[in-house]
Amino acid sequence: MIRVLIADDETLMRAGIRLILENDPEITVVAEASDGKQAVEHARAHQVDVVLLDIRMPGGDGLKAAEQIAPTANVVMLTTFGEDSYVAQALKVGATGFLLKDTPPQELINAVRKAAAGEPILAPQITKRLIERHLTAPDNSSEARRKIDALTETEREVLKLVGSGLSNTEIGEQLYMATGTVKAHISRILPKLDCANRVQAAIVAHEAGLTT
C-alpha cells in the first residue's frame, strides 16, 4: 500500500482528494493536516510514502514543511498557484514534484504512484514554464559539468536518461539493467551531485549538456 498524507487548509479540498485517491485499492490516506506544522508532525508519526502538500497554509507554509518532510517522504506540492518562483523553490527544498489542484483525478492517482516510486512529477503547464525559465537562467553549465565528473560512465548514462524523464523501468530497458540496479545507481548518483531527488538530478543533466 502507498501511504499518503494530505495537507491543505481547506477541509473540502482534503475530502475531495481523499475520495479520489481511495478509489485506488493500492493507495491509502493515513492522515490529514490543515497547516504546515501538523503536516510535519503527521509525516513523522505515520511513516508516509507520499505527502500532497499545499503551498499556502497557516502555521508554517508548505515550502517550509516540505523542506522538513522531504528527507523521509516524497513530497508533491499541490496548489492553485503555478508561478515559476514556487516551482523553483519547491524543487530546491527537495519536493519530488508539483501539481495544480485542477489536475484530473486519474492524473492525480498516477502522480501519487510515480511519486511513491521516486519519479519526478511536474504538470505539463509547469514543465513548459520551467524549461523556458531554464533557457533564460544564468549559465550553470560549468558547475554542472564539474559535478558529473565524479560519476562513472554507467552513472552518466543513467543520469542522461533521468534527465530525459524516463522511469526506472524504462531506463533499465534501455541499458539492459534490472530496475533494482537502476535504483542503486540513482541512489549513488544523487549524493555525488549534491541532489535531494531525481528532479534536481535531471536539472543537472540538462545544465551539463547530457540530454542535448
Wavefront OBJ file of the C-alpha trace (Angstrom):
o trace
v 0.000 0.000 0.000
v 1.085 3.559 -0.745
v 0.611 5.597 2.433
v -0.429 9.190 1.737
v -0.726 12.353 3.834
v -2.899 15.191 2.523
v -2.026 18.662 3.824
v -4.359 21.517 2.890
v -6.110 24.162 4.966
v -9.396 23.647 3.083
v -11.481 20.800 4.531
v -13.435 20.242 1.310
v -10.244 20.070 -0.738
v -8.800 17.404 1.554
v -12.048 15.424 1.406
v -12.112 15.583 -2.395
v -8.504 14.447 -2.732
v -9.079 11.608 -0.258
v -12.149 10.458 -2.213
v -10.174 10.396 -5.463
v -7.130 8.594 -4.080
v -9.034 5.947 -2.154
v -10.652 4.777 -5.397
v -7.300 3.102 -5.995
v -7.036 -0.102 -3.922
v -3.271 0.335 -3.549
v -3.436 3.831 -2.064
v -4.496 4.663 1.487
v -4.757 8.119 3.060
v -3.353 7.648 6.554
v -3.583 11.248 7.786
v -4.710 14.785 7.002
v -3.240 18.105 8.089
v -4.625 21.632 7.963
v -1.346 23.526 8.355
v 2.387 23.157 7.869
v 3.170 22.263 11.469
v 0.607 19.449 11.502
v 1.928 18.193 8.181
v 5.434 17.775 9.580
v 4.149 16.070 12.735
v 1.860 13.662 10.859
v 4.501 12.818 8.265
v 6.840 11.740 11.044
v 4.189 9.912 13.082
v 2.589 7.917 10.261
v 5.637 6.898 8.182
v 4.059 8.097 4.949
v 5.326 7.403 1.437
v 3.837 10.448 -0.298
v 2.772 13.853 1.005
v 0.429 16.050 -1.046
v 1.245 19.468 0.333
v -0.421 22.811 -0.305
v 1.888 25.795 -0.784
v -0.040 28.301 1.321
v -1.222 27.201 4.759
v -1.317 28.778 8.222
v 1.075 27.570 10.875
v 4.080 27.466 8.572
v 3.742 27.426 4.809
v 4.052 24.387 2.557
v 7.583 25.150 1.411
v 8.909 25.182 4.973
v 7.055 21.951 5.724
v 8.366 20.365 2.504
v 11.948 21.086 3.489
v 11.471 19.176 6.757
v 9.473 16.302 5.247
v 11.418 15.703 2.002
v 14.282 13.711 3.554
v 11.886 10.963 4.695
v 8.970 11.049 2.209
v 8.218 12.004 -1.387
v 6.628 15.449 -1.403
v 4.318 16.655 -4.193
v 3.289 20.297 -3.965
v -0.403 20.608 -4.809
v -1.672 24.150 -5.284
v -3.707 26.602 -7.322
v -0.636 28.777 -7.723
v 1.584 27.905 -10.685
v 4.109 30.745 -10.510
v 7.649 29.847 -11.543
v 9.090 31.033 -8.245
v 7.065 28.444 -6.331
v 8.177 25.675 -8.672
v 11.834 26.589 -8.304
v 11.591 26.892 -4.523
v 9.674 23.616 -4.187
v 12.282 21.704 -6.183
v 15.117 23.386 -4.320
v 13.850 22.218 -0.913
v 13.530 18.649 -2.164
v 9.966 18.255 -3.443
v 9.517 15.360 -5.846
v 7.048 17.290 -7.954
v 4.477 19.985 -8.410
v 0.826 19.675 -9.493
v -2.023 22.126 -9.855
v -5.247 21.497 -7.937
v -7.249 21.199 -11.141
v -5.304 18.068 -12.101
v -7.769 15.409 -13.370
v -8.499 12.556 -10.903
v -6.684 9.798 -12.815
v -3.634 12.007 -13.303
v -3.583 12.672 -9.561
v -3.646 8.936 -8.836
v -0.893 8.315 -11.391
v 1.161 11.124 -9.875
v 0.949 9.584 -6.408
v 2.040 6.224 -7.808
v 5.005 7.825 -9.590
v 5.956 9.892 -6.558
v 5.948 6.756 -4.387
v 8.461 5.268 -6.833
v 10.625 8.371 -6.524
v 9.882 9.619 -10.031
v 9.610 13.364 -10.747
v 6.105 14.810 -11.164
v 5.503 18.090 -12.962
v 2.246 19.262 -14.501
v 2.687 19.872 -18.273
v 1.984 23.615 -17.893
v 4.672 23.865 -15.231
v 7.184 21.803 -17.197
v 6.882 24.210 -20.121
v 7.490 27.248 -17.916
v 10.346 25.526 -16.093
v 12.094 24.799 -19.385
v 11.593 28.402 -20.517
v 12.946 29.620 -17.188
v 15.944 27.313 -17.540
v 16.702 28.643 -21.044
v 16.810 32.235 -19.776
v 18.611 31.470 -16.497
v 22.294 32.219 -15.850
v 24.661 29.661 -17.374
v 25.342 26.955 -14.770
v 26.901 24.516 -17.242
v 30.439 24.711 -15.827
v 29.310 23.820 -12.319
v 27.106 21.025 -13.637
v 29.940 19.531 -15.711
v 32.188 19.661 -12.646
v 29.596 17.694 -10.699
v 29.196 14.946 -13.281
v 32.969 14.457 -13.403
v 32.509 12.476 -10.195
v 30.240 9.965 -11.943
v 31.253 6.697 -13.567
v 30.440 6.170 -17.247
v 27.467 3.989 -16.350
v 26.189 6.555 -13.858
v 26.379 9.210 -16.570
v 24.292 7.035 -18.877
v 21.702 6.580 -16.133
v 21.704 10.325 -15.360
v 21.241 11.152 -19.047
v 18.066 9.046 -19.142
v 16.842 10.507 -15.839
v 17.255 13.913 -17.465
v 15.158 12.712 -20.384
v 12.305 11.926 -17.989
v 12.453 8.131 -18.186
v 11.227 5.956 -15.328
v 13.451 3.372 -13.626
v 11.807 0.607 -15.655
v 12.365 2.466 -18.936
v 15.996 3.199 -18.019
v 16.513 -0.476 -17.241
v 15.096 -1.485 -20.618
v 17.389 0.913 -22.476
v 20.536 -0.030 -20.552
v 19.678 -3.734 -20.111
v 19.627 -3.459 -16.314
v 17.261 -4.720 -13.654
v 15.065 -1.999 -12.133
v 16.746 -2.598 -8.767
v 20.143 -1.961 -10.348
v 18.889 1.337 -11.785
v 17.636 2.367 -8.332
v 21.022 1.501 -6.839
v 22.814 3.649 -9.424
v 20.476 6.593 -8.760
v 20.992 6.272 -5.010
v 24.747 6.681 -5.632
v 24.329 9.465 -8.192
v 22.247 11.797 -6.001
v 24.833 12.392 -3.237
v 27.614 12.771 -5.803
v 25.639 15.578 -7.433
v 24.513 17.022 -4.082
v 20.894 16.495 -5.176
v 17.941 15.627 -2.949
v 15.887 13.896 -5.648
v 15.579 12.922 -9.316
v 14.166 16.268 -10.379
v 17.240 18.124 -9.168
v 19.455 15.485 -10.812
v 17.563 15.929 -14.093
v 18.259 19.677 -13.957
v 21.985 18.980 -13.514
v 21.854 16.615 -16.501
v 20.325 19.382 -18.640
v 22.797 22.001 -17.421
v 25.730 19.674 -18.119
v 24.527 19.075 -21.669
v 23.939 15.340 -21.227
v 20.464 15.463 -22.745
v 21.273 17.541 -25.828
l 1 2 3 4 5 6 7 8 9 10 11 12 13 14 15 16 17 18 19 20 21 22 23 24 25 26 27 28 29 30 31 32 33 34 35 36 37 38 39 40 41 42 43 44 45 46 47 48 49 50 51 52 53 54 55 56 57 58 59 60 61 62 63 64 65 66 67 68 69 70 71 72 73 74 75 76 77 78 79 80 81 82 83 84 85 86 87 88 89 90 91 92 93 94 95 96 97 98 99 100 101 102 103 104 105 106 107 108 109 110 111 112 113 114 115 116 117 118 119 120 121 122 123 124 125 126 127 128 129 130 131 132 133 134 135 136 137 138 139 140 141 142 143 144 145 146 147 148 149 150 151 152 153 154 155 156 157 158 159 160 161 162 163 164 165 166 167 168 169 170 171 172 173 174 175 176 177 178 179 180 181 182 183 184 185 186 187 188 189 190 191 192 193 194 195 196 197 198 199 200 201 202 203 204 205 206 207 208 209 210 211 212
